[in-house]
Amino acid sequence: MKIPTDQRSTEELDFLGSPARILVDGATAGGAYCLVEASAPQGDMPPLHLHHADDEAFYVLEGRLTLFVGERTIDVAAGSCAFAPRGVPHTYRVESDAARWLVAGSPAGFDAFVRDVAAAGSDVAPAELATISGRHGIELLGPPGMLPADA
């Protein structure tokens, strides 16, 4: 297998006000998966959502997240990993002062979503975020702070 020379391992983006780096994009991995590094301050919590076409695994490098996946609440400390399967509502909350984690998406697609949201700017309006999400097979189910049990 020939490895493309245009890998974007240093591509840093502003993803909803927090830094993200695409470490392996879908083009590099032949569409099989992508790998994104994310970080955020304490309390950060994306909108409740689900992915229709891809699974996600969260591996925490520094800090601690709580991952809410369906009816499960999972404490994910540094060195731990948790899985959010497609079709299951999920969100996370940063519990430590800050956290840094990897998101592996399979198949690839989350990387393109991160790029599109970053291109829209850190203050993207909720309606525009919902439109971008929909283009990537992600359905927003509620605002930040809403848990799967509330849906």
Summary of the structure (lengths in Angstrom):
residues: 151
radius of gyration: 14.5
end to end distance: 44.0
largest distance: 46.8
contacts: 472
relative contact order: 0.24
helix: 16%
strand: 46%
